[in-house]
Amino acid sequence: MAKVPKVTFKNGSHKEIRKRNSSYHTKTQVVLDINNDLDLAQQMTDRGMKRLAHWLNHDKPAKGFKKDPIASLWFGTDQVSATQIKKIRNRLRGVRERLKKKKMRVTCKKQPKNNTKLRGRNVQPFANSFSLFPFHFDKRYKMTHRAALIVHELFHKRWFDATEGFLFFGNPIYGKKKIEKLARDKPKKARQNPQNYYFFIQHVWAAEITNVGDKWSKIYKKLI
């Protein structure tokens, strides 16, 4: 289980969270959900790692990985090798270990007026600190979405969001279709992109826990 986080509320952020989701009557309820989301984030990274470990133990890891409808969708099929698969797994392991061993410091902040759909931010390379905004607690987001967002933010300890411009300039690449395209066109970049892991662990969890298998059409619409 993840350690109980230290959660701070800044400048009336709890009131904005309540407007987004009326079930959060008290700050304690918000903290409880964040704690539960951290636990789930750890479980989801574990699942993702186990799926990758399955192919690493395969006689032909790259061939098996390419046939995996989930791994290949989010991380591409070009330039696949056992080394590349290990790198993907190890990046997930780094997040999992921080979730397991470190006490997270979470700051709930008011929604920026110039970004009404911002959910989280980790602009500093700290292993256990990030911010959450009221839109993150909107009713449209289920527990799995919130947990995956935490994993995304923790990836920012080292990795930046892929952008549509040169290097780190331009708009971040978000959205399922754009992330899939990144995996097809620039797989090595996708394997370093937090948002690809965001969708990968959601997809693995939905496929394995909800017993719908790997059928993409049944779970695609649930990934947001």
LINSUL-V390999 format. One record per run of one state. SS is the DSSP state (2 for helix, 1 for strand, 0 for the rest). FROM is the first residue (numbers start at 0). LEN is the number of residues. If there is no record, write none. Layout:
ss=SS from=FROM len=LEN
ss=SS from=FROM len=LEN
//
This chain:
ss=0 from=0 len=5
ss=1 from=5 len=4
ss=0 from=9 len=3
ss=2 from=12 len=8
ss=0 from=20 len=6
ss=2 from=26 len=30
ss=0 from=56 len=4
ss=2 from=60 len=7
ss=0 from=67 len=3
ss=2 from=70 len=5
ss=0 from=75 len=6
ss=2 from=81 len=20
ss=0 from=101 len=3
ss=1 from=104 len=5
ss=0 from=109 len=10
ss=1 from=119 len=2
ss=0 from=121 len=7
ss=1 from=128 len=5
ss=2 from=133 len=4
ss=0 from=137 len=5
ss=2 from=142 len=13
ss=0 from=155 len=7
ss=1 from=162 len=1
ss=0 from=163 len=8
ss=1 from=171 len=1
ss=0 from=172 len=3
ss=2 from=175 len=10
ss=0 from=185 len=1
ss=2 from=186 len=4
ss=0 from=190 len=3
ss=2 from=193 len=16
ss=0 from=209 len=6
ss=2 from=215 len=7
ss=0 from=222 len=2
//
